Amino acid sequence: MKYLECKFNAEPREAGLDVRLGSHVIPKRGSFKCHGSVIQGDEKIDENVTHSIGVGWMKWSSTFRVLCDNKVPPLPKGKFYRAVVRPAMLYGTECWPIKKSHIQKMKVAEMRMLRWMYVHTKMDKIRNEDIGEKVGVAPMDDQMRETTLRWFGHV
């Protein structure tokens, strides 16, 4: 058993206090995983972004044979990518306090996947927007904004 202390305000707390259950001291953690998300005690989401990118790569690697098959046309590949990989990456992002650096990390990971699908490298000098259009994938920042707005509408 471990615990996470969340700091919701800037007031200083008493340092060095141990949480005990009987005579047993319960260790403190800086973050933990809950329902597919990483919760951090310092109000940041960096670990959550990294975790989501890792989940996206796991889904991508499990569908590698379909996504990287040259016999499959680009649009069905894009549909498959949008149905399997992207939702795994975007799970839980609707309530994140997103910064530009987080969006950039997500965009970089997605473009690496899309370029790998079509065997394009940066040396080919094909623009990211052109690859996204070829696959039929909306830009990551637009998708993240859409999921956030959908969540706000729900709330």
C-alpha positions as CSV (number, residue, x, y, z in Angstrom):
1,M,0.0,0.0,0.0
2,K,1.3,3.5,-0.9
3,Y,-0.2,6.9,-1.0
4,L,-0.1,10.1,-3.1
5,E,-0.2,13.5,-1.7
6,C,-1.8,16.1,-4.0
7,K,-0.9,19.8,-3.4
8,F,-4.1,21.7,-4.4
9,N,-2.9,25.0,-2.9
10,A,0.3,26.9,-2.3
11,E,0.1,26.8,1.5
12,P,3.1,25.0,3.1
13,R,2.4,21.7,4.8
14,E,4.2,20.2,7.7
15,A,7.2,18.4,6.3
16,G,8.4,15.1,7.4
17,L,5.1,13.7,8.7
18,D,4.7,10.0,8.2
19,V,1.4,8.4,7.3
20,R,0.9,5.3,9.5
21,L,-1.5,2.5,9.7
22,G,-1.0,1.2,13.2
23,S,2.7,0.9,13.6
24,H,3.4,0.5,9.8
25,V,4.6,3.5,7.9
26,I,3.0,3.8,4.5
27,P,5.4,5.0,1.7
28,K,4.6,8.1,-0.3
29,R,4.6,8.1,-4.2
30,G,4.9,10.9,-6.6
31,S,2.4,9.4,-9.1
32,F,0.3,6.3,-9.8
33,K,-1.8,4.8,-12.5
34,C,-5.6,4.7,-12.3
35,H,-8.0,3.6,-15.0
36,G,-5.4,4.1,-17.8
37,S,-4.2,7.5,-16.6
38,V,-1.2,8.6,-14.6
39,I,-2.1,10.9,-11.7
40,Q,0.8,13.1,-10.4
41,G,0.8,14.9,-7.1
42,D,2.5,18.0,-8.5
43,E,-0.4,19.1,-10.9
44,K,1.6,18.2,-14.0
45,I,0.7,15.8,-16.8
46,D,4.1,15.0,-18.3
47,E,4.0,11.4,-17.2
48,N,0.4,11.1,-18.5
49,V,1.5,12.4,-21.9
50,T,4.4,10.0,-22.1
51,H,2.2,7.1,-21.0
52,S,-0.4,8.0,-23.7
53,I,2.3,8.1,-26.3
54,G,3.5,4.7,-25.1
55,V,0.0,3.2,-25.3
56,G,-0.3,4.6,-28.8
57,W,3.0,2.9,-29.8
58,M,1.8,-0.4,-28.3
59,K,-1.4,-0.3,-30.3
60,W,0.6,0.7,-33.4
61,S,3.1,-2.1,-33.0
62,S,0.3,-4.7,-32.5
63,T,-1.3,-3.5,-35.8
64,F,2.0,-3.1,-37.6
65,R,1.2,-5.8,-40.2
66,V,-1.9,-4.0,-41.4
67,L,-0.6,-0.4,-41.1
68,C,2.7,-1.1,-42.9
69,D,1.4,-3.4,-45.6
70,N,2.0,-1.8,-49.1
71,K,-0.9,-3.8,-50.5
72,V,-3.4,-1.9,-48.3
73,P,-4.4,1.5,-49.8
74,P,-3.8,4.7,-47.8
75,L,-7.4,5.6,-47.0
76,P,-8.3,2.2,-45.3
77,K,-5.0,2.4,-43.5
78,G,-6.0,5.9,-42.3
79,K,-9.4,4.6,-41.2
80,F,-7.8,1.7,-39.3
81,Y,-5.3,4.1,-37.7
82,R,-8.1,6.5,-36.6
83,A,-10.2,3.6,-35.2
84,V,-7.5,1.7,-33.3
85,V,-4.3,3.7,-32.6
86,R,-5.5,7.3,-32.2
87,P,-8.3,6.6,-29.6
88,A,-5.7,4.8,-27.5
89,M,-3.4,7.8,-27.6
90,L,-6.2,10.3,-26.9
91,Y,-7.8,8.4,-24.1
92,G,-8.3,10.7,-21.2
93,T,-6.9,13.8,-22.9
94,E,-10.2,15.7,-22.8
95,C,-9.6,16.8,-19.2
96,W,-5.9,17.5,-19.4
97,P,-4.5,21.0,-18.8
98,I,-2.6,20.9,-22.1
99,K,0.4,22.9,-22.9
100,K,2.0,23.5,-26.3
101,S,4.9,21.2,-25.4
102,H,2.4,18.3,-24.7
103,I,0.7,18.8,-28.1
104,Q,4.1,18.9,-29.8
105,K,5.1,15.6,-28.2
106,M,1.8,13.9,-29.3
107,K,2.2,15.4,-32.9
108,V,5.8,14.1,-33.1
109,A,4.8,10.6,-32.1
110,E,1.9,10.5,-34.5
111,M,4.0,11.8,-37.4
112,R,6.6,9.1,-36.7
113,M,3.9,6.5,-36.9
114,L,2.4,7.9,-40.1
115,R,5.8,8.3,-41.8
116,W,6.7,4.7,-40.9
117,M,3.4,3.5,-42.4
118,Y,4.4,5.0,-45.7
119,V,8.1,4.5,-45.6
120,H,8.8,8.2,-45.7
121,T,11.6,9.8,-43.8
122,K,12.4,13.4,-43.2
123,M,14.9,13.2,-46.0
124,D,12.1,12.7,-48.5
125,K,11.0,16.3,-47.7
126,I,7.3,15.5,-47.6
127,R,5.4,17.9,-45.4
128,N,3.6,16.6,-42.3
129,E,0.3,18.1,-43.5
130,D,0.6,16.3,-46.9
131,I,1.1,12.9,-45.1
132,G,-1.9,13.7,-42.8
133,E,-4.0,14.4,-45.9
134,K,-2.9,11.3,-47.7
135,V,-4.0,9.2,-44.8
136,G,-7.1,11.3,-44.0
137,V,-6.0,12.1,-40.5
138,A,-6.9,15.5,-38.9
139,P,-4.1,17.3,-37.1
140,M,-3.4,16.1,-33.5
141,D,-4.0,19.5,-32.0
142,D,-7.4,19.9,-33.7
143,Q,-8.4,16.4,-32.5
144,M,-7.3,17.2,-28.9
145,R,-9.2,20.5,-29.0
146,E,-12.3,18.7,-30.3
147,T,-12.3,16.1,-27.6
148,T,-11.8,18.8,-24.9
149,L,-14.8,20.8,-26.3
150,R,-16.9,17.7,-26.5
151,W,-16.2,17.0,-22.9
152,F,-17.0,20.6,-21.9
153,G,-20.3,20.3,-23.7
154,H,-21.0,17.1,-21.8
155,V,-20.2,18.6,-18.5
